[in-house]
Amino acid sequence: MNLSQPAPSQRGFTLLEVMVAGTIASMVGLALLETLLTVVEMAHHTTDLVLLNQESRNVFDLAAEGGVVAEGTSIPGYWGRATDPVSANELRVTNQQLLLGPAAGPNLISTAWPTVNIPCTGQGKPIPACLGPGLTLQAQGFVSGVTRETSRSLDGASAEITFSLAIPYAIPNAGSAVRSPWSYQSSFWTLFATLVEP
C-alpha cells in the first residue's frame, strides 16, 4: 500500500533577495572596515605623540642638565655653564640627534633610531636640516632642529630654546613640511652664568 505524502517546500531565495542581502552585507562590512582603520590610525597617532613627549623630556633634560659620558667625563648642560653651548657649537643637531659637548668629543647624544633616509624637497623641507632639493639626509634620531631666541636674553645670561622633534619613519611620507602628529615643538627658558665667579 503506497501512501503519497506532499513534497516538502523547495522554495529558496530569489536572485533579487540574494543581491539585496549581499549589498547590505557589503555596506556593513565597509563601515566596519572604515571604523577599524580609523581606530588603528588613532592608536598610531597616540603612540607617536607619547613617543614624542618622552623624547621631548629626554632632550630637555640633556640640554638643561647635561650628564656623564661612558668615559666618566661630566658634560654640563645650560644650567652648569658660563657660556651658551649653542653659540659655542657644543649643543648641535647631527643626523637628527642632539649632541652636547665639544666637537672633538666625547659627547652626550639623544635617543638613537635606526637610520632612515630623508629626501629633501627644498630648503628646510621637510626638516630644517635640508639645504635644498635633491639632497638625501640620514636621520638617526628624533631632533629635526634646535633654535635659540637671542632677542629676549636676560643680560646675556638666559636663553629660550625651541626643539623641533619628528619621528624619522614618518618624515618621508609627510609631504613638503612635517606636520603633527609627526612633529613636536617644545620651548623652555634657562639661565646660565648666574653662579660663575668672575
N, C-alpha and C positions, 0 to 999 in steps of 0.2 A: 504494500500500500504506500503510494507516494503522496506525501503532503507537500504542497507547494507553499513556500514562505516568501513574503515580499523581499525583494533585493534591498540591501542596505543602501542608504543615500551615498552617492559617489560625487556629490557636488563639491568642488574646490573653489579656490579664489579665482576670480576673473583676472584677466591681464590688466585691466584698469585698476583693480584693487591692489595688485602687486606693485604697479608703478607708483600709485599714491603712497603706499606704505614705504616703498624704497625711497621716495623723495623726502618724506617726513623723517625717516631714519638718517638720511644723509644730512639734512639740515641740523638735526640734533647733534649728530657726530661732529659736524663742522663747528658748531657752537661750543661743544665740549673741548675740541682741539684748540680753538682760539683761547678759551679760558685757561687751558693748561699751559699754552705758550706764554700767556700774559703772566701767569703765576711764576713760571720759570724765569722769565725776564726780570720780574720784581725781585726774586730771590738772588739773581746775579747782581742786580743793582744794589741791593742791601749788602751783599758780601763785599762788593767793590768799595762801597762807602766805609764799611767797617775797616777794610784793609787800608784805605787812605787815611782814616782817622788815626789808626795805630801808627802808621808811618809818619804822620804829621807830628805826633807826640815824640817819636824817636828822633826825628830831625830837630825838633825844638830842643830836646834835651842835649843832643850832640852839640848844636851851635851855642847854646847858652852855658852849658856846664862843662863841656869837654869830656875828658876821660883819660884812661891809661891804656896805652897800646900794649901788645904782647911782650915787647921788649922791656916793659916796666917804665917806659918814659911817660911822664904826665904831660898831656897837652891841654892847656886851659881853653875854655870857651870864652864867650863875651864877658862873662862875669869874673874872669880872672886875668884880664889883660889890661895893659895901659894904652893899647892902640887898637884900632878897628881891624879885625882879621880880614875883612873883605878888601879893604884898601891895601893891606899888606899881602894880598893874594894867598892868605892862609885859610880862607874859607871860600871854597870854589866848587863848581859842579863839573864833573868829568864823566862822560858816558851815563848821565842821569844818576850818578852817585854823588853825594855830598862828601867832600874831603875837608878835613880840618887838620891843619899842620903845615909845616914848611914844604916847599916844592920838592926838596931833596928827601923828604920823608924822615921818620915814619909818620903816617897819617892815621887819623881815625876816619872810618868810612861808614857811611849809612848802609842800610839793608841792601844786600845784593839780590839780583834777579837773573835768571838765565838770559843770555844775550838775545835781544830782539832787534832786527834791522828795521830802521825807520826811514822811509823815503821822504825827502824834503820836497815840499810843493812850492816853497817861496821863502823869503827871508822871515824868520820867526815862525814859520808854519811847517808842520803842525805844532812844533815846540820851539821855545826861544833859542835853542842851540843851533837851529837850522840857519845857515848863512845864505842860502839861495836854492833855487830849484835844481833838480838833477843830482843832488848830493844824497848820500845814504849815511845815516848815523847809526851807531850801535848803542842801544840802551841796555844798561846792566843794573838799573835801579829805578827809583820812583821819582827822583827830583828833576823836574824839567827846567827849573830856573830858580834863581835867588836874586833878589834886588834889595838894595839898601836905600832908604829915603834919607837924603842928606840935608834937605832944606829945613827940616824941623829938628835938627840936632840941638841938644841942650848943651851949649858951651863946648861943643865938640866931644862931649863925653857920653852921648846917647845915640841910639840908632833904632830906626824902625825897619825891621827885616820882614820881607814877604817871600814865602816859599811857594813855589808852584809845583804841585805834585801831579803825576799822571801814571796810570797803570800801563806798563810798557806794551803788553799784548793788545791793548785796546787802541793804541795810538794809530797804527797803520790804517785802521778802518774807520777812523773818527772824522775823516774829511779834511778840509783845509785848515781847520783850527780845532784844537782839543776842547771839548765841552764836557760838562757834567753828564754822566757820573764818573767820567774818566779823568777829570781834573779837579784840583782842590787847591785853595789858597788859604794860607794862614799867616797873619801878621802879628808881631809882638814887639814891644818896646823893651830895650835893655840898656843898662848903664854899664860903662866900663871906665877905668881910670879914676874911680872915686876913692879907692883905698890905696892908691900908689903913692909912695913917699916921693917928694921932689928930689 
